[in-house]
């Protein structure tokens, strides 16, 4: 198995960076899942070549209601969101688990961008999660099911489930990831997403 360093070097430095839209299923300012996205952005700037990550805010999206679509035009927040999704090469989802499934804000975002023309189709994706017990893993399986219908192509492995409540501490008081092993695992996810995105594009 290639090391993270060797895999990172596999991307051509001359090639354009893979543009990743990162979505957190939590709207909370103290979200650990959003903390994973911040860590992914940091890693993309410091140690994973060939990838550029943008955190896409879904908090301003209205609840899905087709009455809001007037003469074929989406509400401004929805239209802006859909343009961002279309522009991205691939996606990174940080998916909290609520009642064995994904959160309402994330499902709402998925639905808005899935309306014709489907903005998700034929693109690569990865999902990470943090929580207790299974580390939010059940939400990932539901998200993957949604992805099947939307023609999203999730990387199968590696997987990333993080139990935030098992010592040692995984996050600092500002909800930033501080666990070295978890950070290395997140780095491997980003490399896999980058490489899979490039394979799909070729």
LINCORHU-V543612 format. One record per run of one state. SS is the DSSP state (2 for helix, 1 for strand, 0 for the rest). FROM is the first residue (numbers start at 1). LEN is the number of residues. If there is no record, write none. Layout:
SS	FROM	LEN
SS	FROM	LEN
This chain:
0	1	3
2	4	6
0	10	8
1	18	7
0	25	7
2	32	15
0	47	4
1	51	5
0	56	10
2	66	3
0	69	1
1	70	1
0	71	2
1	73	1
0	74	2
2	76	12
0	88	2
1	90	5
0	95	3
1	98	1
0	99	2
1	101	1
0	102	2
2	104	11
0	115	8
1	123	9
0	132	5
2	137	14
0	151	1
1	152	3
0	155	6
1	161	3
0	164	7
1	171	1
0	172	5
1	177	1
0	178	2
2	180	22
0	202	1
